[in-house]
Amino acid sequence: MSTSIPEATRLLPVSTLRLDIFSQILLSIFTGEYPSDTRLKVQHLAQRFGVSSTPVREAIVELSGIGVVDMIPNRGAVVTPLGISEIREMYHIRRILEVESARCACECADLEEIRQLLEETKALQQGPRGADWSLLCSDNDQRTHTAIVKASGIRRLKTELQRYDRLMHMIRVLLKDWEPYLDQILNEHLQVLEAILQRDKDAAGAAMERHLKGTCERAVEGIFVRRIPETEAIQN
């Protein structure tokens, strides 16, 4: 696994570096390079990535915010357990929030973005599967969930879900080349989007619940059962 950040990246603003380092550390946690109870030492990580300590500290704070790192007195930042039960717990919280998001989106006055995403999802499902297909699917996945939360009109809901954005993005990166996973996501997205466009709250909520339950179990299978090789996982 690459352990350094390119020179061009090191010249980016601190906030951008923070996200880059956050992603690198999170990937190392997912792939087992940093197992549970590993201490994340700021100076060691700064040296590893060839950056100052500031973006490393900020990245660790963000990792703590999503629950994959604990800040322990006299020990500093320590990696928390991240296994099947923790992944299911995170998806359970996300499911509670996003089911309500889908239900509320049915009341949105302007559903044009939802309509466009429906057509885009159909095109991805039925179109050619070239070299960029998996990346387009991952991008569509992220934008679909973002659009539904936006349509819900609940700002606090958006804020809560943003805490999980980077974590969900890393799962997308790890599973992006698993075609059956992507096919199932597209099918489930269509069910959610169609229900919202029909303004059927119960159907939209039920479709979102099925989608996130399915996504959770596919993530568990892909990351902890299939054990996607690290060399495959980091090609994002």
URURFEN-V365233 format. One record per pair of residues at least 12 apart in sequence whose C-alpha atoms are under 10 Angstrom apart, sorted by the first residue. I is the first residue (numbers start at 0). J is the second residue. Records with the same first field share a line. If there is no record, write none. Layout:
BEGIN
I: J + J
END
This chain:
BEGIN
0: 23 + 27 + 32 + 229 + 230 + 232 + 233
1: 23 + 48 + 230 + 233
2: 23 + 24 + 27 + 44 + 46 + 47 + 48 + 49
3: 20 + 23 + 44 + 45 + 46 + 47 + 48 + 49 + 50
4: 16 + 19 + 20 + 23 + 47 + 48 + 49 + 50
5: 48 + 49
6: 49 + 50
8: 50
9: 48 + 49 + 50 + 51
10: 50
12: 54
13: 50 + 51 + 53 + 54 + 55 + 57
14: 53 + 54 + 57 + 58
15: 54
16: 50 + 51 + 53 + 54 + 55 + 57 + 58
17: 53 + 54 + 55 + 56 + 57 + 58 + 59 + 60 + 61
18: 54 + 55 + 57 + 58 + 61 + 165
19: 54 + 55 + 58
20: 44 + 45 + 48 + 50 + 54 + 55 + 56 + 57 + 58 + 59
21: 54 + 55 + 56 + 57 + 58 + 59 + 60 + 61 + 62 + 165 + 166
22: 58 + 62 + 165 + 166 + 168 + 169
23: 48 + 58 + 169 + 233
24: 39 + 44 + 55 + 58 + 59 + 62
25: 58 + 59 + 62 + 67 + 68 + 78 + 165 + 166 + 169
26: 166 + 169 + 170 + 172 + 173 + 229 + 232 + 233
27: 229 + 233
28: 67 + 68 + 78 + 79 + 80 + 81
29: 67 + 81 + 82 + 169 + 170 + 173 + 222 + 223 + 229 + 232
30: 173 + 222 + 223 + 226 + 227 + 228 + 229 + 232 + 233
31: 81 + 229
32: 229
33: 77 + 78 + 79
34: 77 + 78 + 79 + 80 + 81
35: 67 + 68 + 77 + 78 + 79 + 80 + 81 + 82
36: 68 + 69 + 76 + 77 + 78 + 79 + 80
37: 68 + 76 + 77 + 78 + 79 + 80
38: 68 + 69 + 70 + 71 + 74 + 75 + 76 + 77 + 78 + 79
39: 55 + 56 + 59 + 68 + 70 + 74 + 75 + 76 + 77 + 78
40: 52 + 55 + 56 + 59 + 74 + 75 + 76 + 77
41: 53 + 54 + 55 + 56 + 58 + 59 + 75 + 76
42: 55 + 56
43: 55
44: 56
56: 76
59: 76 + 77 + 78
60: 76
61: 162 + 165
62: 76 + 78 + 162 + 165 + 166
63: 76 + 77 + 78 + 79
64: 162 + 163
65: 89 + 161 + 162 + 163 + 164 + 165 + 166
66: 78 + 79 + 80 + 81 + 85 + 89 + 162 + 163
67: 79 + 80 + 81 + 85 + 166
68: 80 + 81
82: 219 + 222 + 223
83: 215 + 216 + 218 + 219 + 220 + 222 + 223 + 224
84: 219
86: 166 + 215 + 216 + 218 + 219
87: 212 + 214 + 215 + 216 + 218 + 219
88: 215
89: 163 + 166 + 167 + 215
90: 163 + 167 + 211 + 212 + 214 + 215 + 216 + 218
91: 208 + 211 + 212 + 215
92: 160 + 163
93: 159 + 160 + 163 + 167 + 208 + 211
94: 204 + 207 + 208 + 209 + 210 + 211 + 212 + 215
95: 204 + 207 + 208 + 211
96: 148 + 156 + 157 + 159 + 160
97: 144 + 147 + 148 + 151 + 156 + 157 + 160 + 204 + 207 + 208 + 211
98: 148 + 191 + 200 + 201 + 203 + 204 + 205 + 206 + 207 + 208 + 209 + 210 + 211
99: 148 + 151 + 153 + 156 + 200 + 203 + 204 + 207 + 208
100: 144 + 147 + 148 + 149 + 150 + 151 + 152 + 153 + 156 + 157 + 200 + 203 + 204 + 207
101: 144 + 146 + 147 + 148 + 149 + 150 + 151 + 191 + 192 + 194 + 195 + 198 + 199 + 200 + 201 + 202 + 203 + 204 + 205 + 206 + 207 + 208
102: 147 + 148 + 150 + 151 + 191 + 194 + 195 + 198 + 199 + 200 + 201 + 202 + 203 + 204 + 205 + 207
103: 147 + 148 + 149 + 150 + 151 + 152 + 153 + 195 + 198 + 200 + 203 + 204
104: 146 + 147 + 148 + 149 + 150 + 151 + 152 + 153 + 192 + 195 + 196 + 198 + 199 + 200 + 203 + 204
105: 147 + 150 + 151 + 192 + 194 + 195 + 196 + 197 + 198 + 199 + 200 + 201 + 203 + 204
106: 150 + 151 + 152 + 195 + 196 + 198 + 199 + 200
107: 147 + 149 + 150 + 151 + 152 + 195 + 196 + 198
108: 150
109: 150 + 196
110: 146 + 147 + 150 + 192 + 195 + 196 + 198
111: 196
112: 142 + 143 + 146 + 147 + 149 + 150
113: 142 + 143 + 146 + 147 + 150 + 191 + 192 + 193 + 195 + 196
114: 192 + 193 + 195 + 196
115: 192
116: 139 + 140 + 142 + 143 + 146 + 188 + 189 + 192
117: 143 + 185 + 188 + 189 + 190 + 191 + 192 + 193 + 196
118: 189 + 192
119: 136 + 139 + 189
120: 135 + 136 + 139 + 140 + 143 + 184 + 185 + 186 + 188 + 189 + 192
121: 185 + 186 + 188 + 189
123: 135 + 136 + 139 + 182 + 185
124: 136 + 181 + 182 + 183 + 184 + 185 + 186 + 189
128: 178
132: 175 + 176 + 178 + 181
133: 171 + 172 + 174 + 175 + 176 + 177 + 178 + 181 + 182
134: 171 + 172 + 175 + 176 + 235
135: 175
136: 171 + 175 + 178 + 181 + 182 + 184 + 185
137: 168 + 171 + 172 + 174 + 175 + 176 + 181 + 184 + 185
138: 168 + 171
139: 184 + 185 + 188
140: 168 + 171 + 181 + 184 + 185 + 188
141: 164 + 167 + 168 + 171
143: 188 + 191 + 192
144: 160 + 164 + 188 + 207
145: 157 + 160 + 161 + 164
147: 191 + 192 + 195
148: 160
150: 195
167: 218
169: 232 + 233 + 235
170: 215 + 218 + 219 + 221 + 222 + 232
171: 218 + 232 + 235
172: 231 + 232 + 233 + 234 + 235
173: 218 + 221 + 222 + 226 + 227 + 228 + 229 + 231 + 232 + 233 + 234 + 235
174: 217 + 218 + 221 + 222 + 227 + 231 + 232
175: 231 + 232 + 234 + 235
176: 227 + 231 + 232 + 234 + 235
177: 217 + 221 + 227
179: 217
180: 213 + 214 + 217 + 218 + 221
181: 214 + 217
183: 210 + 213 + 214 + 217
184: 210 + 211 + 213 + 214 + 217
185: 210
186: 210
187: 206 + 207 + 208 + 209 + 210 + 211 + 213 + 214
188: 206 + 207 + 210
189: 206
190: 202 + 203 + 205 + 206 + 207 + 209 + 210
191: 203 + 204 + 205 + 206 + 207 + 208 + 209 + 210
192: 206 + 207
193: 206
194: 206 + 207
END
